[in-house]
Amino acid sequence: MKASRSPHQLERSPGPTEDGARAADTLMRERHRFFKWWHPVRDGTMAQEDFEQRMEKVRRTVGRLLRQAEVRAEKKTASMAREFLQLEECLWTFVDVLGIEPTNSFGEQSIRHAVMYRKTSFRTQGPEGSRFVERIFTAVTTLKLQERGVLDFLTGTLRTHRRGLPPPSLLPRAETPQPAHAA
């Protein structure tokens, strides 16, 4: 059973709100399409080339909708569309570069512990304390991602500092090339 509408609503022609709602629906459909295709690429069940080819229509549709919104939408939406268009190529990095995620979930998960600490701690006493907390969380997160020992790194840092030597690097260690096996 359909919800009843007032006569005023029936007589109105579609306005900016309805156009915006249609555009939002289309954007969501395109989002669902690219995730439907991206998951198999990530899992290795679809070739990257097939994914890139399928994504061309999605790119064109999203670009067209953003350009329309830039000139026809309400001020706030038009401004947001303009910002997206300035970085349009960046929006599609995950299509062109294998291994790049289309979401920021990994980044959010990486800083979650630091965010929770900040919300539940009594803060720091000054800028120096804030820099210390930032640096410790950066070091711990980076070392864990590289599967390196946090205590070993911090101990090594203190040891080199006391000796006046440069600190150890947080940059990933270069992998030692493996010799090719003779056939």
FENSUL-V857799 format. One record per residue. N is the residue number from 1. SS is DSSP state (@ for helix, = for strand, . for the rest). PSI is psi in whole degrees, -180 to 180 (* if undefined). Layout:
{{N/SS/PSI} {N/SS/PSI}}
This chain:
{{1/./129} {2/./146} {3/./141} {4/./147} {5/./154} {6/./155} {7/@/-34} {8/@/-41} {9/@/-34} {10/@/-32} {11/@/-20} {12/./144} {13/./157} {14/./131} {15/./-168} {16/@/-35} {17/@/-44} {18/@/-40} {19/@/-43} {20/@/-40} {21/@/-41} {22/@/-43} {23/@/-42} {24/@/-41} {25/@/-43} {26/@/-42} {27/@/-40} {28/@/-38} {29/@/-43} {30/@/-39} {31/@/-46} {32/@/-39} {33/@/-48} {34/@/-33} {35/@/-36} {36/@/-36} {37/@/-32} {38/@/-40} {39/@/-46} {40/@/-33} {41/@/-46} {42/@/-39} {43/@/-7} {44/./12} {45/./-2} {46/./138} {47/./144} {48/@/-39} {49/@/-41} {50/@/-43} {51/@/-48} {52/@/-41} {53/@/-45} {54/@/-34} {55/@/-14} {56/@/-45} {57/@/-39} {58/@/-46} {59/@/-47} {60/@/-44} {61/@/-47} {62/@/-44} {63/@/-44} {64/@/-45} {65/@/-40} {66/@/-41} {67/@/-37} {68/@/-44} {69/@/-35} {70/@/-34} {71/@/-22} {72/@/-15} {73/./172} {74/./161} {75/@/-48} {76/@/-43} {77/@/-41} {78/@/-40} {79/@/-42} {80/@/-42} {81/@/-41} {82/@/-42} {83/@/-43} {84/@/-41} {85/@/-31} {86/@/-27} {87/./25} {88/@/-45} {89/@/-36} {90/@/-29} {91/@/-27} {92/./15} {93/@/-38} {94/@/-21} {95/@/-42} {96/@/-24} {97/./113} {98/./134} {99/./-9} {100/./131} {101/./147} {102/./0} {103/./171} {104/./19} {105/@/-43} {106/@/-45} {107/@/-43} {108/@/-42} {109/@/-35} {110/@/-34} {111/@/1} {112/@/-46} {113/@/-43} {114/@/-40} {115/@/-44} {116/@/-39} {117/@/-47} {118/@/-38} {119/@/-30} {120/@/-8} {121/./175} {122/./23} {123/./-170} {124/./170} {125/./-11} {126/./-176} {127/@/-36} {128/@/-42} {129/@/-39} {130/@/-44} {131/@/-40} {132/@/-48} {133/@/-44} {134/@/-46} {135/@/-40} {136/@/-46} {137/@/-38} {138/@/-47} {139/@/-48} {140/@/-47} {141/@/-46} {142/@/-47} {143/@/-40} {144/@/-41} {145/@/-32} {146/./2} {147/./43} {148/./153} {149/./124} {150/@/-48} {151/@/-42} {152/@/-43} {153/@/-48} {154/@/-40} {155/@/-44} {156/@/-37} {157/@/-47} {158/@/-42} {159/@/-47} {160/@/-36} {161/@/-46} {162/@/-30} {163/./0} {164/./23} {165/./162} {166/./146} {167/./160} {168/./158} {169/./145} {170/./-8} {171/./146} {172/./142} {173/./139} {174/./137} {175/./139} {176/./125} {177/./137} {178/./134} {179/./144} {180/./138} {181/./136} {182/./136} {183/./*}}
